[in-house]
Each structure stands twice: as structure tokens, then as C-alpha cells.
């Protein structure tokens, strides 16, 4: 499905711009996740010099992700709610998932601030990165598509 442009109705154009912005942010976040994944792999292979860059990049990415989550709720929740009951349910689900992500982000960020990452933390980070990738793909396939319909 193509994203509408501003030549269409003002409401449709605003929806299209919101969706385009979220998709762009997802691409940026995916690039950050790739960097973190590479550092996790290096750490698993014994490269302890990866700890500092991993901590720095992961914490910066988590801050960016928190901002992104807030922006999604600000941009997408009202557009979904305007679609009636089904959209309101999608907005509620989006907000619940984001609340869980915020809790996990806080937990993982605190763990990353500890002096030495543990094997368990590395596994948790791998799992969290995979969940984030799945979540972004799911949002793009369902929520973003619903907004522009």
C-alpha cells in the first residue's frame, strides 16, 4: 500500500506524514539495533573492549526508543481512536505494549549500568532486540496500515 501524500485531503495527508515519520524512525532504530547486536556478538566472542561501546550505544538507543514510543503514542493513538471501536482497541494495545517496553527498558538500562555485563544480561539483550524488531514489523503491518486506510 502506498503512503498518501499531502495532495490528498488534509486529514489523509496528516495520517500519511505521521506514518512516514514512524517508518523512518523504525529504520533508524533498526540501524541502532544492528550496531548493538554486533557489539553483543563481539562480547560473546570474548572481545571485552566491546563492553564500553555496547553500554554507550545501548543506553543512547534506549533513550531514543523511549522518545520514539512517546512519539508513536502522540501521533498514532489519536489517529487510531478516530477510527472507532477497532481503532480504539488498537490504540489501547499499542499503549499497553509501550508500557511493558518502558518497564523493560528501565530494567535493562539499570543492568547495563553495572560494571560488568553478565551472560544473562547479554541473552536478555538479544531477546529484547528480537522482540523490538518483531514489534516494529508488527506495527508496520497492522497499526500503520490501519492509520492510512
Secondary structure, DSSP 8 states (H G I E B T S, - for coil): -----TTS-HHHHHHHHHHHHHHHHHHHHHHHHHHHHHHHHHHHTT-TTHHHHHHHHHHHHHHHHHHHHHHHIIIIIHHHHTT-HHHHHHHHHHHHHHHHHHHHHHHHHHHHTSSS--HHHHHHHHHHHHHHHHHHHHIIIIIHHHHH-
